[in-house]
């Protein structure tokens, strides 16, 4: 029972640290968003000097770049240096877990922390992405209206961003900032599409590139894109309604084994203690935990394929 208690204590400490970092990040993000909104309302050109997120600032480390993209997809305005500090802090927790709980138990605890952290961030990123796509049709219509007045695409994006709500406003404010700093709008939109995994932004980037090279009407392209987004959203809603029973069955299959384990652990803790004390039982517990995690991952991917059109 001491090893199980050590695992629980380690997981509780990690959850507390993760929660503190999450609260701090949200507070910092809210502060920056309020500052950006004040600058937008005041028409301050110094906005380009404010720090932002979603910018691949020469991040050569692929692991750090992946982690930054995962964090940026959630809407958190976190610098790459801060993400690197989080990764270093977690790396320092690994030997502590191995020393306190042993190699096997420590590895199990580390895997659990990684899976839970990745699942939470991915879930938040999916919600952020859904909100962006939901706001995108109205934003494109606003961009089309500004384009019809004779403005450039860059000016239309910045003007429409001022009238939008978060999270779309923060995304295109970052686009406008990078364009003012000298980047081409199609390159910036492509980067944003890669970070947030939104194909509609890539279509906007392709339209901007074609318009820059060969000319054409961006308003017609954006109007067609708005119709495509709304049609796809309607089809996705119908699909979710048709697969509601299947998705509920998948959630039940994922939850029942975990719930049964917690019930047995609460009613008869010695049951798992005896198994953990035996070498064969320990491997069985670890194997069952890994199989359960793999099953939950497969079910989650199946649900994600249903809920996300371009997953």
PAKOLTOR-378159 format. One record per residue (C-alpha): residue number from 1; x, z, y; residue in one letter. Coordinates in pm, 1 decimal. Example, Ala and Ser with C-alpha at 12.3 -4.5 7.8 and 13.67 -1.06 7.14 Angstrom:
% PAKOLTOR-378159
SITE    n      east        up     north  res
SITE    1    1230.0     780.0    -450.0    a
SITE    2    1367.0     714.0    -106.0    s
This chain:
% PAKOLTOR-378159
SITE    n      east        up     north  res
SITE    1       0.0       0.0       0.0    x
SITE    2     295.8      52.3     232.3    x
SITE    3     381.4    -318.2     227.6    x
SITE    4      21.0    -413.2     296.2    x
SITE    5      16.5    -164.2     581.5    x
SITE    6     340.4    -313.0     715.4    x
SITE    7     189.4    -660.4     705.8    x
SITE    8    -119.8    -537.4     887.6    x
SITE    9      89.7    -356.6    1147.9    x
SITE   10     307.8    -662.4    1204.5    x
SITE   11       8.2    -892.8    1238.8    x
SITE   12    -159.8    -649.8    1479.6    x
SITE   13     155.6    -638.0    1695.1    x
SITE   14     182.6   -1016.3    1699.1    x
SITE   15    -186.8   -1050.2    1789.7    x
SITE   16    -139.8    -800.9    2074.4    x
SITE   17     162.1    -991.0    2208.4    x
SITE   18     -15.2   -1324.7    2172.5    x
SITE   19    -322.9   -1188.4    2350.5    x
SITE   20    -112.5   -1056.5    2637.6    x
SITE   21      62.6   -1393.1    2678.2    x
SITE   22    -274.0   -1572.4    2664.1    x
SITE   23    -424.6   -1353.2    2935.6    x
SITE   24    -115.9   -1397.0    3152.8    x
SITE   25    -124.9   -1775.5    3106.3    x
SITE   26    -493.5   -1796.6    3192.9    x
SITE   27    -445.4   -1586.3    3505.4    x
SITE   28    -151.4   -1803.4    3613.2    x
SITE   29    -348.4   -2121.5    3543.1    x
SITE   30    -647.3   -1998.1    3743.2    x
SITE   31    -419.9   -1907.1    4033.8    x
SITE   32    -261.2   -2251.2    4036.7    x
SITE   33    -597.1   -2426.3    4011.6    x
SITE   34    -728.4   -2232.8    4311.2    x
SITE   35    -414.5   -2324.2    4506.8    x
SITE   36    -452.7   -2691.6    4415.5    x
SITE   37    -821.2   -2684.8    4515.9    x
SITE   38    -736.6   -2535.9    4855.8    x
SITE   39    -471.6   -2802.5    4911.8    x
SITE   40    -714.2   -3076.5    4810.1    x
SITE   41    -978.6   -2951.7    5050.0    x
SITE   42    -721.4   -2927.4    5328.9    x
SITE   43    -579.0   -3271.7    5250.9    x
SITE   44    -228.8   -3130.2    5220.1    x
SITE   45      27.6   -3389.4    5114.6    x
SITE   46     253.3   -3103.4    5008.8    x
SITE   47      47.1   -3102.5    4690.0    x
SITE   48     307.0   -3330.1    4537.5    x
SITE   49     559.4   -3049.2    4559.6    x
SITE   50     345.5   -2800.8    4367.3    x
SITE   51     434.4   -2737.2    4008.3    x
SITE   52     212.2   -2886.8    3744.5    x
SITE   53     174.4   -2940.0    3376.9    x
SITE   54     148.6   -3232.8    3146.7    x
SITE   55     470.0   -3387.1    3266.1    x
SITE   56     730.0   -3475.6    3004.4    x
SITE   57    1022.0   -3367.7    3219.7    x
SITE   58    1311.6   -3492.0    3007.0    x
SITE   59    1223.4   -3266.4    2714.9    x
SITE   60    1481.6   -3389.0    2468.3    x
SITE   61    1408.9   -3131.6    2198.8    x
SITE   62    1130.1   -3277.7    1978.3    x
SITE   63    1013.5   -2932.7    1861.0    x
SITE   64     988.0   -2807.9    2219.2    x
SITE   65     810.8   -3127.7    2322.6    x
SITE   66     556.5   -3086.1    2040.2    x
SITE   67     497.8   -2723.3    2136.1    x
SITE   68     457.9   -2813.1    2504.5    x
SITE   69     205.1   -3082.9    2422.4    x
SITE   70      10.0   -2840.0    2205.8    x
SITE   71      -0.7   -2585.6    2487.4    x
SITE   72     -78.9   -2841.8    2758.2    x
SITE   73    -374.1   -2974.7    2557.8    x
SITE   74    -541.5   -2636.3    2595.5    x
SITE   75    -531.9   -2669.6    2974.9    x
SITE   76    -263.7   -2405.6    3026.2    x
SITE   77     -29.8   -2489.3    3313.1    x
SITE   78     286.1   -2365.8    3144.5    x
SITE   79     637.2   -2485.3    3218.1    x
SITE   80     856.5   -2602.9    2928.6    x
SITE   81    1095.0   -2314.4    2999.1    x
SITE   82     816.4   -2062.5    2938.6    x
SITE   83     716.2   -2232.4    2612.5    x
SITE   84    1081.2   -2217.5    2505.7    x
SITE   85    1084.6   -1841.7    2577.5    x
SITE   86     777.7   -1793.2    2359.2    x
SITE   87     943.7   -1982.5    2076.3    x
SITE   88    1260.9   -1773.1    2110.1    x
SITE   89    1054.7   -1451.9    2110.3    x
SITE   90     879.1   -1555.3    1790.2    x
SITE   91    1211.7   -1652.3    1631.7    x
SITE   92    1337.1   -1299.6    1703.8    x
SITE   93    1032.8   -1155.5    1526.0    x
SITE   94    1115.0   -1342.7    1205.4    x
SITE   95    1415.4   -1131.0    1095.4    x
SITE   96    1227.6    -814.3    1199.0    x
SITE   97     940.8    -909.3     968.4    x
SITE   98    1178.1    -990.3     682.3    x
SITE   99    1356.9    -656.6     719.2    x
SITE  100    1044.5    -442.7     749.9    x
SITE  101     831.8    -610.7     481.6    x
SITE  102    1074.5    -781.7     250.7    x
SITE  103    1135.3   -1150.7     202.0    x
SITE  104     809.1   -1250.6      30.4    x
SITE  105     573.7   -1034.3     235.9    x
SITE  106     758.0   -1125.2     554.4    x
SITE  107     730.9   -1496.0     481.5    x
SITE  108     358.2   -1457.2     410.0    x
SITE  109     307.6   -1273.2     738.7    x
SITE  110     505.4   -1535.7     931.7    x
SITE  111     307.8   -1821.1     775.7    x
SITE  112     -19.3   -1644.5     860.0    x
SITE  113      87.4   -1598.7    1222.0    x
SITE  114     193.5   -1963.3    1253.6    x
SITE  115    -126.6   -2095.1    1096.3    x
SITE  116    -353.8   -1873.0    1305.4    x
SITE  117    -167.6   -1956.3    1628.4    x
SITE  118    -178.6   -2327.6    1556.4    x
SITE  119    -549.8   -2309.1    1463.7    x
SITE  120    -640.3   -2119.9    1782.9    x
SITE  121    -446.4   -2357.6    2006.2    x
SITE  122    -585.1   -2662.9    1827.9    x
SITE  123    -940.2   -2533.5    1861.9    x
SITE  124    -893.4   -2468.2    2232.6    x
SITE  125    -735.2   -2812.0    2274.3    x
SITE  126   -1033.1   -2974.8    2100.2    x
SITE  127   -1271.8   -2800.9    2339.0    x
SITE  128   -1060.7   -2905.5    2637.5    x
SITE  129   -1051.5   -3262.7    2514.0    x
SITE  130   -1429.5   -3266.6    2461.7    x
SITE  131   -1485.6   -3142.5    2817.3    x
SITE  132   -1254.1   -3409.9    2957.7    x
SITE  133   -1433.5   -3687.3    2767.2    x
SITE  134   -1770.7   -3549.5    2876.5    x
SITE  135   -1667.6   -3565.9    3243.3    x
SITE  136   -1489.6   -3901.3    3216.1    x
SITE  137   -1793.4   -4136.1    3261.4    x
SITE  138   -1895.9   -3979.0    3593.6    x
SITE  139   -1532.7   -3981.8    3703.8    x
SITE  140   -1494.5   -4352.6    3624.9    x
SITE  141   -1813.8   -4429.9    3814.5    x
SITE  142   -1671.6   -4245.1    4114.4    x
SITE  143   -1346.6   -4440.2    4079.8    x
SITE  144   -1544.0   -4765.7    4071.8    x
SITE  145   -1725.6   -4674.3    4392.3    x
SITE  146   -1397.0   -4603.5    4570.3    x
SITE  147   -1249.8   -4930.7    4438.8    x
SITE  148   -1548.9   -5122.8    4573.4    x
SITE  149   -1456.9   -4996.3    4923.0    x
SITE  150   -1123.8   -5180.9    4897.6    x
SITE  151    -894.8   -4892.8    4802.0    x
SITE  152    -615.3   -4915.3    4546.0    x
SITE  153    -642.6   -4766.6    4200.1    x
SITE  154    -404.0   -4483.2    4288.6    x
SITE  155    -612.0   -4389.6    4593.6    x
SITE  156    -932.9   -4415.7    4391.0    x
SITE  157    -802.8   -4180.8    4122.2    x
SITE  158    -692.5   -3920.1    4376.6    x
SITE  159   -1018.7   -3944.5    4572.2    x
SITE  160   -1233.4   -3916.4    4260.1    x
SITE  161   -1026.3   -3621.5    4136.8    x
SITE  162   -1111.2   -3428.1    4452.1    x
SITE  163   -1481.3   -3459.1    4370.3    x
SITE  164   -1444.6   -3370.6    4000.9    x
SITE  165   -1448.5   -3036.8    3823.1    x
SITE  166   -1193.5   -2881.6    3593.5    x
SITE  167   -1040.6   -2972.8    3354.4    x
SITE  168   -1061.0   -3337.0    3463.0    x
SITE  169    -961.8   -3254.0    3819.9    x
SITE  170    -639.0   -3083.6    3712.9    x
SITE  171    -550.2   -3372.9    3485.0    x
SITE  172    -587.8   -3644.2    3748.2    x
SITE  173    -436.5   -3430.3    4023.7    x
SITE  174    -128.2   -3424.8    3801.4    x
SITE  175    -158.4   -3803.4    3762.4    x
SITE  176    -181.2   -3847.1    4140.5    x
SITE  177     117.6   -3619.0    4196.1    x
SITE  178     338.6   -3816.0    3959.7    x
SITE  179     224.9   -4147.0    4109.9    x
SITE  180     314.3   -4021.4    4459.1    x
SITE  181     655.5   -3924.7    4326.7    x
SITE  182     717.2   -4286.5    4224.5    x
SITE  183     586.9   -4324.9    3867.8    x
SITE  184     357.4   -4617.3    3787.8    x
SITE  185      -4.9   -4525.5    3722.7    x
SITE  186     -13.9   -4701.4    3383.6    x
SITE  187     289.1   -4508.4    3256.9    x
SITE  188     144.2   -4175.6    3372.3    x
SITE  189    -195.5   -4248.7    3215.7    x
SITE  190     -24.0   -4345.8    2890.5    x
SITE  191     167.0   -4017.0    2888.3    x
SITE  192    -155.4   -3823.9    2950.5    x
SITE  193    -325.5   -4015.7    2670.3    x
SITE  194     -44.0   -3919.1    2433.1    x
SITE  195     -53.5   -3552.8    2537.3    x
SITE  196    -431.7   -3507.4    2521.5    x
SITE  197    -494.0   -3765.3    2246.5    x
SITE  198    -761.8   -3949.2    2443.6    x
SITE  199    -779.2   -4321.6    2377.9    x
SITE  200    -993.6   -4381.8    2686.5    x
SITE  201    -698.4   -4291.6    2908.4    x
SITE  202    -487.5   -4544.2    2720.0    x
SITE  203    -753.9   -4808.5    2785.8    x
SITE  204    -737.9   -4719.0    3156.5    x
SITE  205    -360.6   -4756.5    3144.9    x
SITE  206    -386.2   -5098.0    2977.8    x
SITE  207    -645.0   -5208.2    3235.2    x
SITE  208    -420.1   -5092.8    3520.5    x
SITE  209    -121.3   -5274.8    3369.5    x
SITE  210    -316.2   -5599.7    3321.3    x
SITE  211    -460.9   -5576.4    3671.6    x
SITE  212    -114.7   -5524.3    3819.5    x
SITE  213      34.6   -5822.4    3635.9    x
SITE  214    -250.3   -6076.5    3619.2    x
SITE  215    -524.7   -5948.3    3849.1    x
SITE  216    -888.9   -5905.4    3755.3    x
SITE  217   -1173.9   -5666.1    3823.6    x
SITE  218   -1105.9   -5303.5    3734.6    x
SITE  219   -1463.2   -5213.9    3821.9    x
SITE  220   -1602.2   -5429.5    3540.9    x
SITE  221   -1355.8   -5281.9    3291.9    x
SITE  222   -1440.7   -4925.7    3396.4    x
SITE  223   -1813.6   -5002.8    3378.8    x
SITE  224   -1772.7   -5130.4    3022.8    x
SITE  225   -1560.6   -4826.0    2937.1    x
SITE  226   -1831.0   -4591.8    3068.9    x
SITE  227   -2091.4   -4762.1    2851.4    x
SITE  228   -1861.1   -4742.3    2548.5    x
SITE  229   -1794.1   -4370.6    2602.1    x
SITE  230   -2162.4   -4287.1    2634.3    x
SITE  231   -2255.6   -4496.5    2329.9    x
SITE  232   -1982.9   -4331.1    2125.8    x
SITE  233   -2097.2   -3985.7    2237.4    x
SITE  234   -2454.5   -4062.6    2130.6    x
SITE  235   -2334.7   -4188.1    1791.1    x
SITE  236   -2117.1   -3876.2    1747.4    x
SITE  237   -2414.3   -3649.3    1819.9    x
SITE  238   -2623.1   -3830.3    1559.7    x
SITE  239   -2340.5   -3803.3    1306.1    x
SITE  240   -2303.3   -3428.7    1367.2    x
SITE  241   -2676.5   -3384.7    1316.5    x
SITE  242   -2670.5   -3580.6     989.9    x
SITE  243   -2370.2   -3388.7     853.4    x
SITE  244   -2480.2   -3040.5     966.4    x
SITE  245   -2564.0   -2926.8     611.2    x
SITE  246   -2234.2   -3054.6     472.4    x
SITE  247   -2034.0   -2885.7     748.2    x
SITE  248   -2216.1   -2557.0     691.0    x
SITE  249   -2137.6   -2576.7     318.7    x
SITE  250   -1771.6   -2636.8     401.2    x
SITE  251   -1760.3   -2330.1     626.1    x
SITE  252   -1923.8   -2115.9     356.2    x
SITE  253   -1670.4   -2233.8      97.5    x
SITE  254   -1387.5   -2140.3     332.7    x
SITE  255   -1526.9   -1799.9     430.0    x
SITE  256   -1652.9   -1662.8      96.2    x
SITE  257   -1310.4   -1614.8     -73.3    x
SITE  258   -1169.9   -1436.9     231.4    x
SITE  259   -1480.8   -1220.4     266.4    x
SITE  260   -1470.6   -1129.0    -103.4    x
SITE  261   -1104.2   -1030.3     -78.3    x
SITE  262   -1173.9    -808.5     224.0    x
SITE  263   -1467.2    -645.6      43.3    x
SITE  264   -1255.6    -566.6    -263.5    x
SITE  265    -976.0    -439.5     -40.4    x
SITE  266   -1217.0    -206.9     138.5    x
SITE  267   -1390.4     -78.5    -178.4    x
SITE  268   -1088.9     -55.0    -408.6    x
SITE  269    -751.3     -79.9    -228.6    x
SITE  270    -563.8      13.0    -547.5    x
SITE  271    -670.4    -316.0    -704.2    x
SITE  272    -440.4    -522.8    -483.5    x
SITE  273    -177.4    -249.4    -467.9    x
SITE  274    -138.6    -261.5    -846.2    x
SITE  275    -114.3    -640.1    -842.9    x
SITE  276     138.9    -635.4    -559.5    x
SITE  277     357.0    -386.3    -745.0    x
SITE  278     382.3    -625.2   -1040.7    x
SITE  279     601.0    -934.1   -1006.3    x
SITE  280     349.9   -1166.4   -1170.3    x
SITE  281      62.0   -1026.7    -967.7    x
SITE  282     261.8   -1066.3    -648.5    x
SITE  283     321.6   -1433.3    -718.6    x
SITE  284     -46.8   -1476.8    -803.1    x
SITE  285    -151.8   -1321.1    -472.9    x
SITE  286      91.6   -1534.7    -276.1    x
SITE  287     -13.9   -1848.3    -462.8    x
SITE  288    -382.5   -1778.1    -408.2    x
SITE  289    -321.4   -1717.6     -36.9    x
SITE  290    -135.0   -2047.9      -6.2    x
SITE  291    -406.2   -2234.3    -198.8    x
SITE  292    -674.8   -2079.5      20.2    x
SITE  293    -482.3   -2178.6     333.7    x
SITE  294    -442.4   -2533.4     200.8    x
SITE  295    -813.5   -2553.3     121.2    x
SITE  296    -910.1   -2429.5     466.6    x
SITE  297    -672.7   -2683.5     621.8    x
SITE  298    -827.5   -2969.4     422.6    x
SITE  299   -1179.2   -2858.8     515.4    x
SITE  300   -1077.1   -2826.9     880.2    x
SITE  301    -933.6   -3176.8     881.1    x
SITE  302   -1253.5   -3311.6     726.5    x
SITE  303   -1459.5   -3147.4    1000.2    x
SITE  304   -1219.0   -3270.0    1266.7    x
SITE  305   -1258.5   -3627.2    1142.1    x
SITE  306   -1633.4   -3593.7    1188.5    x
SITE  307   -1618.6   -3429.2    1529.8    x
SITE  308   -1336.9   -3637.4    1681.0    x
SITE  309   -1372.3   -4008.0    1688.3    x
SITE  310   -1000.1   -4080.1    1731.3    x
SITE  311    -846.3   -3789.8    1535.1    x
